[in-house]
Amino acid sequence: MTPRPPCAEELWLPDRGPGPRRQLERIYAAALQAVDGRAAVRRALVTGDMAGPWWVIAVGKAAAAMTLGALDCLGSRCLGGLAIEKTLPPDLRPFVAHGVDCRIGGHPLPTGASLAAGEHLLAALARTPPGARLLFLISGGASSLVEVPVAGLGLAQLERLNRWLLASGLPIGPMNRVRTAVSRIKGGGLLAALPPTPRRVLAISDVPADDPGLIGSGLLVPASTAALAVALAGLDLPPWLRTWVELGLAQRAAAPRPGPPIELVATLGLAKSAAAAAARAAGLPAMVHPALLDGDAAQRGGELARQVCDGVPGVQVWGGETTVRLPPAPGRGGRNQHLALAAALELAGHDDCWLLAAGTDGSDGPGEDAGALVDGWTLARAARAGLTGADCLARADSGRLLAASADLIATGPTGTNVMDLVLGLKMPRL
C-alpha cells in the first residue's frame, strides 16, 4: 500500500477515544475477565464435596484473587491458611477475617522473601488443623515467589541461576526443569510435607499444553529424577550451572510419591476464545490462531504484524510466550514490549493496522508495564525523542521507546496468569 501522510493528531497523540485502540483494549480486558482467578475458583468450587473445614494454601501471581474466590464459597468453613503473592492485595480484611496469612515473594528473581515464603509454606502445612481438608490454589510465578533450595545452594546461587535463565532465551519448560532440579519443594517435593488429609488442587495454567508439572514448577506434581536428568542433559548449560543441577539431582528421591489430581480452572485457550467473542460482539470478524506463540519475540513480532497488514479486516488472536536473548546490559522492557516494537517496524506508515501484545498477569519483564499497543505511527512518535526502533531492539530497550511513543499498557496485577495475548486489528477501508 502507499501510506498517506499522518495528520498531527495521529502522529503525536495515540487515539484514546472510542476508536480502534480502545476496541483492542476492551477485547484484552474481556479476555482477562474470562480467566479471572476469583471467578474461576468460584466456578470450580460449585462442584464436588466442599463440606468443611478447609485449610487454604495459595501460591502464585493469582494467589490473592484465587483465595478470595475460595473464601466466597467456603465462608466460615475456611479455618485459615496461607497466600503467597508477588504483591500484597490492597484490602487485607477478607484474609484477616478468615485467618489467611498473606506473604510476598520475589519475582521475577527470587529474593530473601522467596526463601522466607518457603519456610512459611512448610510451617503452614505443618499446622494444618486436625480434621481439615487442604485446598491448594496454584498459579504461575510460584517458581520464583517461593523456594526451599537443596543443601549447598543459597540465595546468591539462586539469583545467579535465575538471572542466567531469564537472559538465556530458553522456553518456560526447560527453565522450570532447571529450577526443579535445585529445589526441595518443586517437582513434587512439597508432597513430603503434606499431612495425611484429603486435598483438592485448583490451578491456573501459564505453560504450554497446560502441563500441570510445569505450572509453578510442579509443587504437587511428582517428577521422576531419572526423567528429569535426561531432559536436563540435553540443555546447553554453563559448567557452573551444570554442577548445581547435578548437586540437586543427587539429593532427589528416585521414586516420587504420587500426587493429587490437578484441576485447571483457567487457561490460555479460554482467554483467546473470550477475546474472539468480544471482537465479534463489537461487530468485528475474529480469527483465533490455535498454534502456541513461541520462539524469538522480535522475529514473531515482525511475522504477526505482516499477517495483520496482509490479512482481511478484523481481529486476529494469538497466545503463548516468546523469548528474548538479552544483551549484557539490557534496557527497559519485556518480551511483549520487544515483540510489539518489532511489530511497529512492520506497521510503520499503515493507517489501518494495530497490534497489542501484553501479559495476562499485568506484567512484562521486571517493570510495571503489561505490554504495549502499537500502530503505524509508533516509530514516528518515538523519533521525536531521538529513538529508533532498530537500535532499541538491539539493546533490548523497547520499553524506553514505547514510553516515548505513549504506547505502553499498564494494568497492575490482574488476578490471573495464562501466558501472553497478542491481538492484531485491521480496520476495513471506508
Secondary structure as UniProt FT lines:
FT   HELIX           8..12
FT   HELIX           20..34
FT   HELIX           37..45
FT   STRAND          54..59
FT   TURN            61..62
FT   HELIX           63..74
FT   HELIX           75..77
FT   STRAND          78..85
FT   HELIX           93..97
FT   TURN            98..99
FT   STRAND          100..104
FT   HELIX           112..126
FT   TURN            130..131
FT   STRAND          133..138
FT   TURN            140..141
FT   HELIX           142..145
FT   TURN            151..152
FT   HELIX           155..168
FT   HELIX           172..181
FT   TURN            186..188
FT   HELIX           189..193
FT   STRAND          199..204
FT   HELIX           208..210
FT   TURN            212..214
FT   HELIX           215..217
FT   TURN            218..220
FT   HELIX           225..233
FT   HELIX           239..251
FT   STRAND          262..266
FT   HELIX           268..281
FT   TURN            282..283
FT   STRAND          286..288
FT   HELIX           297..310
FT   STRAND          314..320
FT   HELIX           335..347
FT   TURN            348..349
FT   STRAND          353..359
FT   TURN            360..361
FT   TURN            365..366
FT   STRAND          371..375
FT   TURN            376..377
FT   HELIX           378..383
FT   TURN            384..386
FT   HELIX           389..394
FT   TURN            395..396
FT   HELIX           398..404
FT   TURN            405..406
FT   STRAND          408..409
FT   STRAND          420..426
//
